[in-house]
Amino acid sequence: MTALRHVADGIACGDLMHLERPEAIATYLVETRDGLAVVDPGPSSCRDALQQAVLDFGAAPGDIRHVLLTHIHLDHAGIAGTLARENPQLRVYVHARGAPHLADPARLLESARRIYQDEMPRLWGSFERVDPGQLIVLHGEERLTIGERRLRVAYTPGHAWHHVCYLEESTGVAFVGDVAGEASQHGTPALPAAPPPDIDLEAWKPSLDLIAAWGPEALLLTHFGPVRHVVAHLDTLWDRIISWSLAVRASLASGESDDARADAFADAELARLTSGLTPEQAVHIDRDSIRSSWFGFARYWRKKAEAGA
Ligand SMILES: [Zn+2]
């Protein structure tokens, strides 16, 4: 049984229960007069939970007509190709820089395998290609019409070079994927999601400014759920992106291995972040995500150093 959260008129947040963990990966269901739209349907390993969410929403899996991707990372887009194959009428919306990797995922899967290795099937399940005829390629600035709904598209790099956000105009909610970071439904602070390889600070701030300029009613995060205190969330997030990136840069001067530096960073941040929280809140701070952000920021600084050398 999934716990569907009502987000706005005809829009709900489903919990994909990734690896049986509640509130790790969200998907968003949007009712339209042109069938069901799903924003970031998640990985194939969460197929059962996705189907249950669709049923709980009062629809059937065959009703999915539109899959809107914020970006193509496996935790957001892994099942898109499978859904598209099962329903030839389904369309998959994706930024132009992500589209080629959906049509031919070989390189995407190769780089994921370098990180996850034998854990790939357990973590993410299969990843099927999307028939290019089913792709709707986005550049940002578009206004999509899906049934009676109007969605604005913004190109929002920073977390990934092919990241977009969507504003649903009638309700004012913004589907922001990972560029607006992570939070929880339990009063934990805004945290960056900064895994390798695309982290870019110069690109990130304008993306957050663009989202703020929409003045959204809520930010719909993938990790995890709706955030209503939009301005405070974005401000805290940017402050923490800066402080984390500077801490990572400072750590690069030490003589330890990357694994040791990432562990030290994750332990220190976890202790700092959880010190003011109750144990019930603290479980919603994900050490693995903090640790992976060390690698994302480290790669950013190293690339910058190489470019300047
Ligand atoms: Zn993600």
Residues whose N, C-alpha, C, O or C-beta is under 5 A from the ligand:
A	BS01	ZN	D75 D178
